[in-house]
């Protein structure tokens, strides 16, 4: 019975690996968006700097949300799985034979 779920387990693991690779890329993109807004804000100081301000706020909000969710997930992993959040070996409880 346990062997029938192997393809699903592999799919979930590969999906998790893809998400783990995308997280730093998305954080870098949000940081670039923030700095682009900062450049626009400085370049158009005086009139018309509202667009740069909006871009900076969008970058900061996205950074805050992504890092907060990432931290909450790590905290939950540590609290529920105990110890190291990077530990992938989860021992499921079993009935004695």
C-alpha positions as CSV (number, residue, x, y, z in Angstrom):
1,X,0.0,0.0,0.0
2,X,2.8,2.4,0.8
3,X,4.4,1.9,-2.6
4,X,1.4,3.3,-4.4
5,X,1.9,6.8,-3.1
6,X,5.6,7.0,-4.3
7,X,4.8,9.1,-7.5
8,X,2.7,11.5,-5.4
9,X,5.4,11.8,-2.8
10,X,8.0,12.5,-5.5
11,X,5.8,15.1,-7.1
12,X,5.3,16.9,-3.8
13,X,9.0,16.8,-3.1
14,X,9.9,18.2,-6.5
15,X,7.3,20.9,-6.1
16,X,8.8,21.8,-2.7
17,X,12.2,22.0,-4.2
18,X,11.0,24.4,-7.0
19,X,9.3,26.6,-4.4
20,X,12.5,26.7,-2.3
21,X,14.4,27.8,-5.3
22,X,11.9,30.5,-6.2
23,X,11.7,32.1,-2.7
24,X,15.2,33.8,-2.9
25,X,14.5,34.9,-6.5
26,X,11.2,36.5,-5.5
27,X,12.8,38.3,-2.6
28,X,15.6,39.6,-4.9
29,X,12.9,40.8,-7.3
30,X,11.1,42.7,-4.6
31,X,14.4,44.2,-3.5
32,X,15.1,45.3,-7.0
33,X,11.6,46.8,-7.2
34,X,12.2,48.8,-4.0
35,X,15.5,50.2,-5.3
36,X,14.0,51.0,-8.7
37,X,11.3,53.0,-6.8
38,X,14.1,54.7,-4.8
39,X,15.9,55.7,-8.0
40,X,12.7,57.0,-9.5
41,X,12.0,59.0,-6.3
42,X,15.4,60.6,-6.2
43,X,15.5,61.2,-10.0
44,X,12.1,63.0,-9.9
45,X,12.5,64.8,-6.6
46,X,10.3,67.8,-6.5
47,X,7.3,67.2,-8.7
48,X,6.2,63.8,-9.9
49,X,8.0,61.7,-7.3
50,X,4.7,60.1,-6.1
51,X,5.2,57.2,-8.7
52,X,8.6,56.4,-7.1
53,X,7.1,56.5,-3.7
54,X,4.3,54.1,-4.7
55,X,6.9,51.7,-6.2
56,X,9.0,51.8,-3.0
57,X,6.0,51.1,-0.8
58,X,5.0,48.2,-3.1
59,X,8.5,46.8,-2.8
60,X,8.6,47.1,1.0
61,X,5.2,45.6,1.5
62,X,6.1,42.6,-0.8
63,X,9.4,42.1,1.1
64,X,7.6,42.3,4.4
65,X,4.9,39.8,3.4
66,X,7.3,37.3,1.8
67,X,9.9,37.3,4.7
68,X,7.1,37.2,7.3
69,X,5.4,34.2,5.7
70,X,8.7,32.5,5.3
71,X,9.5,33.1,9.0
72,X,6.1,31.9,10.1
73,X,6.5,28.7,8.1
74,X,10.0,28.1,9.5
75,X,8.6,28.7,13.1
76,X,5.8,26.3,12.5
77,X,8.2,23.7,11.1
78,X,10.5,24.1,14.1
79,X,7.6,23.9,16.6
80,X,5.7,21.0,15.0
81,X,8.7,18.9,13.8
82,X,11.0,19.9,16.7
83,X,14.6,21.0,16.5
84,X,16.0,21.7,13.1
85,X,13.5,23.1,10.5
86,X,15.8,21.7,7.7
87,X,15.4,18.1,8.9
88,X,13.5,16.3,6.2
89,X,13.4,12.9,8.0
90,X,10.0,12.8,9.8
91,X,9.4,9.8,11.9
92,X,5.7,9.0,11.8
93,X,4.2,7.3,14.8
94,X,3.5,3.6,14.4
95,X,1.7,0.9,16.3
96,X,4.0,-1.8,17.7
97,X,4.0,-5.1,15.9
